[in-house]
Each structure stands twice: as C-alpha cells, then as structure tokens.
C-alpha cells in the first residue's frame, strides 16, 4: 500500500468578536460605609436577645416535660393503688375461709 502525502487544507479562522471589558469591581450607587460602633453594639444585643429567647424556650420546654412526667407518674401510681385496693377489697381472695365454723 502506497500513501502519498497530500497538503492539508488551510484552516480558516474567523475573527473572534470583541469581549466585553471586565470591571474591576461592581459599581453601586449606594455609598460604602463602615459599620459604626452603634451598629456593632446593636448586632451584639440582637444576638444576646436571641440566645436569651432560646434559653427561655428550652426552659419552658423542660418545665413542660417535667410537668408531663410528674402527671404521668402520678397517674401510674394512682392506677397501681386502685388495682391494689381492688385485689384486697374481696375478703375471700387471699385469705383462709373457715367453712366449718
């Protein structure tokens, strides 16, 4: 097999369209103002208030859970006492009966 070199067609390059100029930084009509001491203090106060509210919520939830547990415990002990009194209310249950008397 004989391969003869042939000239490759010359690539045709289309001119690239111009790219938009990249800006160094985004331009805004709002002035850039550093955070003042009052703003920093207000942010800290908001965070403190949020933490205090979270603690209050968790304390309320804890109190509610404790009340529910106490009510459930009271109901269970009352149920046990009632079932215990029912077992001992029948005098013939659990005692000797002298039928020959």
One Martini backbone bead per residue (centre of mass of N, CA, C, O) as a GRO file, in nm:
protein
  101
    1UNK     BB    1   0.097   0.037   0.022
    2UNK     BB    2   0.041   0.372  -0.091
    3UNK     BB    3   0.138   0.684   0.060
    4UNK     BB    4   0.053   1.013  -0.007
    5UNK     BB    5   0.121   1.325   0.041
    6UNK     BB    6  -0.098   1.581   0.145
    7UNK     BB    7  -0.239   1.873   0.154
    8UNK     BB    8  -0.371   2.049   0.392
    9UNK     BB    9  -0.608   2.233   0.467
   10UNK     BB   10  -0.655   2.550   0.541
   11UNK     BB   11  -0.739   2.714   0.804
   12UNK     BB   12  -1.027   2.898   0.901
   13UNK     BB   13  -1.035   3.208   1.060
   14UNK     BB   14  -1.239   3.367   1.264
   15UNK     BB   15  -1.309   3.643   1.402
   16UNK     BB   16  -1.320   3.750   1.715
   17UNK     BB   17  -1.521   3.878   1.919
   18UNK     BB   18  -1.554   4.116   2.128
   19UNK     BB   19  -1.503   4.160   2.457
   20UNK     BB   20  -1.604   4.245   2.743
   21UNK     BB   21  -1.529   4.448   2.981
   22UNK     BB   22  -1.381   4.416   3.282
   23UNK     BB   23  -1.455   4.474   3.601
   24UNK     BB   24  -1.318   4.533   3.899
   25UNK     BB   25  -1.591   4.648   4.023
   26UNK     BB   26  -1.883   4.691   4.150
   27UNK     BB   27  -2.115   4.929   4.085
   28UNK     BB   28  -2.260   5.162   4.320
   29UNK     BB   29  -2.489   5.397   4.453
   30UNK     BB   30  -2.400   5.307   4.721
   31UNK     BB   31  -2.246   5.376   4.994
   32UNK     BB   32  -1.958   5.305   5.170
   33UNK     BB   33  -1.996   5.187   5.506
   34UNK     BB   34  -1.892   5.160   5.801
   35UNK     BB   35  -1.924   5.010   6.082
   36UNK     BB   36  -2.047   5.103   6.363
   37UNK     BB   37  -2.062   5.088   6.697
   38UNK     BB   38  -2.370   5.078   6.710
   39UNK     BB   39  -2.409   4.837   6.518
   40UNK     BB   40  -2.238   4.635   6.673
   41UNK     BB   41  -2.406   4.656   6.934
   42UNK     BB   42  -2.677   4.572   6.806
   43UNK     BB   43  -2.590   4.290   6.717
   44UNK     BB   44  -2.517   4.186   6.999
   45UNK     BB   45  -2.797   4.229   7.121
   46UNK     BB   46  -2.948   4.037   6.933
   47UNK     BB   47  -2.791   3.783   7.006
   48UNK     BB   48  -2.855   3.791   7.307
   49UNK     BB   49  -3.166   3.778   7.275
   50UNK     BB   50  -3.171   3.507   7.125
   51UNK     BB   51  -3.040   3.340   7.347
   52UNK     BB   52  -3.249   3.405   7.564
   53UNK     BB   53  -3.492   3.290   7.409
   54UNK     BB   54  -3.382   3.004   7.383
   55UNK     BB   55  -3.361   2.950   7.687
   56UNK     BB   56  -3.660   2.996   7.750
   57UNK     BB   57  -3.769   2.777   7.565
   58UNK     BB   58  -3.614   2.539   7.698
   59UNK     BB   59  -3.731   2.583   7.981
   60UNK     BB   60  -4.027   2.545   7.907
   61UNK     BB   61  -3.992   2.261   7.795
   62UNK     BB   62  -3.880   2.139   8.054
   63UNK     BB   63  -4.124   2.205   8.233
   64UNK     BB   64  -4.330   2.052   8.063
   65UNK     BB   65  -4.193   1.775   8.085
   66UNK     BB   66  -4.207   1.759   8.396
   67UNK     BB   67  -4.515   1.774   8.418
   68UNK     BB   68  -4.575   1.525   8.249
   69UNK     BB   69  -4.415   1.323   8.424
   70UNK     BB   70  -4.569   1.376   8.687
   71UNK     BB   71  -4.850   1.302   8.580
   72UNK     BB   72  -4.779   1.014   8.494
   73UNK     BB   73  -4.681   0.914   8.769
   74UNK     BB   74  -4.944   0.970   8.919
   75UNK     BB   75  -5.125   0.790   8.743
   76UNK     BB   76  -4.972   0.526   8.794
   77UNK     BB   77  -4.997   0.521   9.105
   78UNK     BB   78  -5.305   0.531   9.110
   79UNK     BB   79  -5.349   0.270   8.951
   80UNK     BB   80  -5.200   0.084   9.148
   81UNK     BB   81  -5.375   0.147   9.394
   82UNK     BB   82  -5.643   0.054   9.273
   83UNK     BB   83  -5.557  -0.238   9.205
   84UNK     BB   84  -5.480  -0.308   9.497
   85UNK     BB   85  -5.765  -0.254   9.627
   86UNK     BB   86  -5.920  -0.462   9.454
   87UNK     BB   87  -5.773  -0.716   9.557
   88UNK     BB   88  -5.850  -0.646   9.879
   89UNK     BB   89  -6.172  -0.621   9.880
   90UNK     BB   90  -6.182  -0.923   9.866
   91UNK     BB   91  -6.197  -1.134  10.136
   92UNK     BB   92  -6.157  -1.424   9.984
   93UNK     BB   93  -5.896  -1.314   9.884
   94UNK     BB   94  -5.611  -1.447  10.031
   95UNK     BB   95  -5.786  -1.616  10.241
   96UNK     BB   96  -5.904  -1.786  10.497
   97UNK     BB   97  -6.179  -2.016  10.512
   98UNK     BB   98  -6.417  -2.110  10.753
   99UNK     BB   99  -6.667  -2.349  10.679
  100UNK     BB  100  -6.701  -2.494  10.990
  101UNK     BB  101  -6.824  -2.261  11.188
   0.00000   0.00000   0.00000
